[in-house]
Amino acid sequence: MISRFTQFILPIYWAILTYLFLKPGHIDTPGWWTPLYPDKIVHLICFLFFGLLVKLKWPKLSFFSIFSIIFLYGGGIELLQKFMNMGRSAEWADLLADVIGGMLGIYIGQILYNLKLKK
């Protein structure tokens, strides 16, 4: 049941996520508050769900494999933002928020998978 749901929703979520992070925008001037800026929370939450969906779709993939997917995807998004010159900026803090959110998603996905196995 979960796998069928994620099989349908994961590609859609991935496409929406890519669009949202690459669509033209404006660059906010970073300041001392940047690590607490709502943008980082958005990155964390978006990648939490991404990590969760990937773990639920492929529950037998290792943590390292899913972590690598998340890191490469988040890093790729940041590189594209830097070089596309469409009003977006690449930030290490965004990548860190992506990775932390992704790891939380993997962890939650593993808990849900383990609960499913116990039934």
FENSUL-V797150 format. One record per backbone hydrogen bond with DSSP energy under -1.0 kcal/mol. CO is the residue of the C=O (numbers start at 1). NH is the residue of the N-H. If there is no record, write none. Layout:
BEGIN
co:CO nh:NH
co:CO nh:NH
END
This chain:
BEGIN
co:1 nh:5
co:2 nh:6
co:3 nh:7
co:4 nh:8
co:5 nh:9
co:6 nh:10
co:9 nh:13
co:10 nh:14
co:11 nh:15
co:12 nh:16
co:13 nh:17
co:14 nh:18
co:15 nh:19
co:16 nh:20
co:17 nh:21
co:18 nh:22
co:19 nh:23
co:31 nh:34
co:33 nh:36
co:34 nh:37
co:37 nh:40
co:38 nh:42
co:39 nh:43
co:40 nh:44
co:41 nh:45
co:42 nh:46
co:43 nh:47
co:44 nh:48
co:45 nh:49
co:46 nh:50
co:47 nh:51
co:48 nh:52
co:49 nh:53
co:50 nh:54
co:51 nh:55
co:52 nh:56
co:53 nh:57
co:54 nh:58
co:58 nh:61
co:62 nh:66
co:63 nh:67
co:64 nh:68
co:65 nh:69
co:66 nh:70
co:67 nh:71
co:68 nh:72
co:69 nh:73
co:70 nh:74
co:71 nh:75
co:72 nh:76
co:73 nh:77
co:74 nh:78
co:75 nh:79
co:76 nh:80
co:77 nh:81
co:78 nh:82
co:79 nh:83
co:80 nh:84
co:86 nh:25
co:91 nh:95
co:92 nh:96
co:93 nh:97
co:94 nh:98
co:95 nh:99
co:96 nh:100
co:97 nh:101
co:98 nh:102
co:99 nh:103
co:100 nh:104
co:101 nh:105
co:102 nh:106
co:103 nh:107
co:104 nh:108
co:105 nh:109
co:106 nh:110
co:107 nh:111
co:108 nh:112
co:109 nh:113
co:110 nh:114
co:111 nh:115
co:112 nh:116
co:113 nh:117
co:114 nh:118
END
